[in-house]
């Protein structure tokens, strides 16, 4: 079965049809830049552009970088505040000509994909997927079951929102070396580990393509740490999984 998945990020909006039997994209993904300001109407227009690129006419799964409950977006840390309290599923379905739309947290989508097809496949215990990018998204699992909307990137760390210090954007904005950034990430992971005692951390986002640059620099963490196997496509795959019609 193929379902369309779209991943809304702080810097880019990307999507492609997904083969849910394999957990892989069936075509090269199409990406557009996230508009600034990232208002609901502007982002919805970009999502429509991505979906139209594939002449898609079926269900669409769409991720959002914030808390989502019942298709309503409840937070907006890295996008326009106009998303707070919005019926995002309704807006996006309208912009897509009435196609069925499912909206969920972006890190939750990536985590479900990794637990099904990637680095978390078959893993029990407590697993935490972290997506490192414009912010830090999180997906928390216990024995394979998702605890949705965990938003661990907004934990307070030394008086700051954790993602403001340990995200990839923080690395780029501060022109940090891999060593300095890894030191910040290490402190953040230690804080999360203290709170949740996970058995496994899965680190995703675009940076997961370069694990050799930072994973060897992380120290003092008891849990196993691995890069995401689906890398930056995990959100697209997880979005498509969420939109699979009920059998």
N, C-alpha and C positions, 0 to 999 in steps of 0.2 A: 504493500500500500504506500502511495505517495501523498504527503501532506505538505503544504507550504509553511515554512517557518520564517519569521522575521525577528531580528534582534535589535532593539532600540538601545543604543549606547550613548554615552555622553559626548563622544566625538564622531561616531558613525552609526548609520542605520543599514543593516545588511540582511540579506535573505536569500533563500533558494528552496526549491522543492527538496524534500527529504524522503529517502526510502526507509520506511520504518522497520523493514525486515533486517536491514543491514546497519541502520543508524548512521547513514552517510548521505551526503548531498548527491543528487542525481545530475545537477548541472553546476557550473561555476557560479559562485554566489555573486550577487549584484549589490554594490555598496554605494551609498550617497553620504555626504557629510551631514551631520546633525545640524539643523539650523540654529542660529543664535540671534535672538532668544528662542529657546526650544519650547515655544507655545504649543498647546494641543493642536491647533489648526495647522501650524507649520509642520509639525512632526507628522500629523496624519497625512498631509500632502506628500511627504517624503516616503512614508510607508506605502501609499498608493502607487507612487512611482516605482518602487522596488517590486511590488506585486504585479503591476502592469508589464514589467519587463519580461515576465514569464508567461503572459497571457493566461494567468491562473483564474479558474472559475470555481474552485472548491473551497473547503474550510481552510482558515488561516490561523495559525498560532502566532502570537506576538508577545515578546517580552517587554518589560518596562523596568527602568532602574529605580525601583522604589517598592513600597508596600502595595499589594494588590489583593483585594478581597471581593469576590463575586463580580469581577470585571470593573470594579471601581478603584481608582488609584488614590491611595491615602497619604502618600508622602511624595516629595519632589526635591531631593537633596541636590541633584545635579542637572535638573531641568527647570522650566518655568513653574512658579508656584500656582499657575492656573490649572495644573493637573490635580491639585489636592481636592478630593471629594468629587472628582469627575467620573461620569459613566464612560470610561475610556473604551470599553468594548462596544458600546452603542455608537460613539463617535466614529471609531475606526471602521465598524461595519458599514456605517452610512457612507463614509468616504470610499469604501471598496464596493459600492453598488449593491449593498445588502448581503454580501458574502458572510457566512457564519464565522465569527471571530471569537477566539479565546485569548484572554490577556492574563499573564502571570508575571511574577517577579523574575527578573533576568537571571539572578544567581540561582534561584530555585530551579529554573529551566535547565541551566548548565549542569547543576548538580544531579538532577534526575537523569540527564543524558549520560553523564559520567558513571553513575551508579548502574545504569542499564547496559551501556555499550563500552565503557572506558575503564579508567583506573580504579573505580570502585566496584566493578562487577564482581558479585559474589562475596563482598565484604560485609561482615556483621559488625556488631559493636557500634561505637560512636564514630561517625565520619563527618568531617567538616570540609566542604568545598569552598574555597575562597577565589573569587574572580578579581584579579588585580588589573586595574585600568584607570579610567578617569576617577573612579572611587574604588572602594573595596566592597564587593558583594559577598554574601555568604549563603550557603545552603547547609543545614544541619540535619543529619540522619541518625536514627537509632535503629539498629538491626534492619536497615534498608528502608525505614519509614521516614518520610520527610516531615520536619517541623517547619511549616512555611513562614516566610517573611521574618527570618531571624535578624537580618540587618546588623551583623556584628561589626561591620565597618564603621559604625557610629558609636562603638564603645569609647568611653573616655580613657585616654592614655596620656598620663603626665599632663593633665589639664587641657588636652586637645582632643578633637574628634580624630580617632585613629587614622581614618583614611586621609586626613589632611597631612599626615606625616609619612605614611607607609604605602600609599598608592603609587602606581607608575607615574601618574600626573605629578605627584609630589617630587618624585625622582627627577622628572624632566624639568619642572619649574625651578627646582633648586640646583639643577645641573650637577646632581650627585653622582659620584662614582658608583660602580656596582658594589664595592665594599661598604661605602657609607650607607647606601640604600639597604643593603642586606642587613646591616646592623639595626636599622630601624625596623625592618620587617621581622627580624629575630625577636626584638622586644615586644612587638605586637603579637607574634605567635605565642610567645611565652605567656602573655596576659590571657589570651584565649584558652591556652592549654590549662592555665591555673583555674579558669572558670568552668571548663567543660570536660577536661581530661579525655580528649579524643584518642582513639586508636590510630587514626589516619587523617592527615591533612592532604587534600588535593589542591594544588595551586594552578589556577587557570587564568584565562585572559591571554592577550597577545604575547605576554612575557613568557608564557609556558613553552614557546618555541625555542627559548634560549636557556634551558634549565642549567646548563653548565656554567652560566655566568654568575649565578647566585646561589643555587642549592648547596654547593660545597662550602659556601661561606656561612651557612646557618649552623648554629651550634647551641647546645644546651636544651634542645627540644627532645622530650622523651618519645613523642609520637613519631611514627613513620611519616615522611614527607615525600610526595611524588608529584611530578607535573601531570597536568590533565592530558589524557591521550587524544581527546578530540580537539584540543587546543582552542583556538578562537571560534570554532564552529559549534561548540557545545551548546551555546544559547539557541542557535538556529534549530539544532536537532531537538532540544528539549521543548522548544516552542511548538514544533510540529507534533511531538508526542502528546502534548496537552490538548491539541485540537483534533486528535483522532476521534471520529464519531463512535459513540457507544454502540457496542454490538448487541 
